[in-house]
Amino acid sequence: MSSDVMKDIRDALSSRTQHFVLPKQWASMRKAEALEKETGQRILHFEKGDFQGDEFYPAPHIYEAAAKAVHDGHVRYVPGPGLPELRDAIAEEMTSRGRPTKREEVLVTMGAKHALTQSLLTIVDQGDEVIFPNPGYPPDEFWITYAGGKVVYAPLVEPDFAFDLDSLRSLITPKTKMLIINTPQRPNGMIVRQLDEIAEICKEHGIIVLTDEIFSHMVYEPQVHESISYVKDFKDQSIVVDTFSKTYIMTGFRIGWCVANAELITAMDIFQQNSVTNVPAFVQLAGLAAMTGPQEHVLQQTARLKAKRDFVVEAFNKIDGIECLTPDGSFYVFPDIRGTGMTAQQFADYLVEEHGVGVVAGNAFGDRGEGHIRFTYAAPDEILEEGMDRIAKAVEAL
């Protein structure tokens, strides 16, 4: 294609696309996969936010429900907000957690990411300010910017990446419309513990809270998952996003949900029906089987992940120059690598180029992530052992 044609195409793009770049958090994965293809080198992938290996698959009854639904002909359009029986099951789940919920307050979405996208595009207007955690989840920034909003960064304070409440208050202006929180947090796996105080601040200023809780069932004892939506008189001021992807290991099914005030859910349903129409019926029936069927598989997988977390944290902390906090949940660790004398990107590049280990540079999640890497431990034990051995040797070689 000629350069003139390419220029014409670029000129034709909407001004709203000027910030479009490929996902920052996947840059390491793109580099690792390119190296594998070019060199034939075997790379160990800890940069992906997904499960690896034969031990991480949905429970058999989920597969069976999906197959039966297709066989029985559940392949047509269905109601935009979701099958009534699945919305009822999600409402029951949220009520049992601590947020009394009715069917009308539930929207079934194409994964948690689409729930986040619809929430932001339905609420954020030109010039609105959205307070965003730093480090945080980059796709949220993408859609805030697309909507014409302004991202205002709230620094999370080490070692446990807590909100600085005084700083949070200082960021609020008359244009502040929303606050985003993740709990357990991406990328560091820590629980947000100041929920009552944050709710009071947001009540005072009429700020909506978008709370991303995709790891709600991946919280390790003795910690317990909590949501700002449980705070008294705050549920209508919050939007809860969750997913089947992590709890039930259904990442490829692309099904999540959003719980909010019924009027807001109605507006988001209109958005959904005019974009993806609905989540496929057979996927929803698989989700229903996951949520209403036996839960032993969830407990087993959470216990398995906790053991992997403990192994990885201990292994990182044995390496000179690296310190690793024990996360409360998720399947990530976020070790501090500043003792190596390298930046996050330098260290990530060094690991993949010289030692065949893929990780994500922490600054992909904001400048407060500098000096860290994100490492996904939802992988087979033998891969984790080999990966940690390679990282130890890489640091020793420095």
Residue, then its C-alpha position, 0 to 999 in steps of 0.5 A: m500500500s502506498s504512503d499516500v493511501m496510508k496518509d489518506i486512511r490516517d486522515a480519515l480516522s476519527s479524532r477520538t482515535q488519536h490516542f489508540v495504541l495496542p494494549k500496554q500491558w500486552a507489549s511484553m507478550r507481543k515481544a516474547e511471541a515475536l522472539e519465539k517466532e524469529t529465533g525458535q527460542r523456548i520462552l516461559h510466559f508469565e506475562k499473560g493474564d490467563f491460565q496455563g496448563d492442563e490443571f486449569y480448565p473449567a469444571p466438567h459440568i460447565y463444558e457439558a452445559a455449553a455443549k448441551a445448550v448448543h445441541d438443544g438449539h440455544v443459538r438464537y438471539v436472547p434478551g439483551p440484558g441476559l437470560p432471566e435465570l442467569r440474572d437471577a443467579i447473579a443477583e442472588e450471588m451479589t445479595s449473598r456477598g452483601r449487596p442486596t440485588k434484584r434482577e433489574e440491577v444485573l446486566v450480563t456482558m461480553g466479559a468484564k472488559h466490556a462491562l467496564t467499557q459500557s460503564l465508562l462510555t455510558i457515564v463519562d462525558q466530555g470534560d468529566e474527570v475520572i480518578f484512576p488508581n496508579p498503578g491501575y488497569p490500562p483499558d480503563e484509561f483508554w475508554i475514559t480518553y475516548a469518551g472525552g474525559k480526563v484521567v486523574y491519577a491517584p497514587l497508590v502507596e507502597p508497600d501495600f498499594a493503599f489509597d492515600l486518602d488525603s491525596l484522594r480528597s485533594l484530587i476532587t474538583p467540581k468536574t470529578k464524576m467517577l472513581i475507579i477501584n480494583t479489589p483485589q487490585r490489578p496488577n499487584g493483587m492487594i485488597v483495597r481496605q479503606l472502603d468505608e472512608i472512600a465511600e464517605i468521600c464519594k458520598e460527600h461529593g456525589i462521585i460514582v465508584l466503578t469497582d472492578e472485582i474480577f478476582s472476588h473469588m481469588v482472595y486467600e485466607p485469612q483475607v476476605h473479599e469486600s466491596i464498596s457496594y456493601v457500604k450502607d446507602f452506597k449501592d446505588q452510587s457504585i457499579v460492580v463489575d465481575t466475571f466468570s473468566k477468573t472464578y470459573i476459568m472461563t476466560g475464552f467464553r467471554i462472559g461477565w456481569c455488571v451490577a448497578n442501579a436499575e436505571l443505569i443498567t437500563a441505559m447500559d442495556i441499550f448500549q449493549q443491544n446496539s453494539v454486541t446485541n447479547v451474550p450468546a445463549f449457550v455461553q450464558l447457560a454455561g455461566l448459569a451452570a457454573m454459578t448454580g452447580p457444584q463449587e468444589h472446583v472453585l475452592q480447589q483451584t483457589a487452594r492450588l493458586k494459593a500454594k503457587r503464590d506462596f512458592v513464587v513469593e518465597a522464591f522471589n524473596k530469596i533473590d538478592g535485589i528483589e523483594c516480593l510482597t505477598p498479595d491478598g488475591s488474584f494470580y499475580v505478584f508484583p515484585d520490586i526489582r529496584g535492587t537490581g539497578m535496572t528499570a522495570q522495562q530494562f529488567a523485563d527486556y533482559l529476562v525475555e531476551e537473555h533468559g527466555v522469561g516473559v514478564v510485564a514491566g510494572n510501568a505499563f500500569g502507570d508510573r507508580g508501577e516503575g521498579h516492579i514487574r508483574f508475574t502471573y503464577a497461574a501456571p504448572d508447577e514445573i514451569l514456575e520452578e524453571g521460571m524462578d530458576r531462570i530469573a535467579k540465574a539472570v539476576e546472579a549474572l548481573 
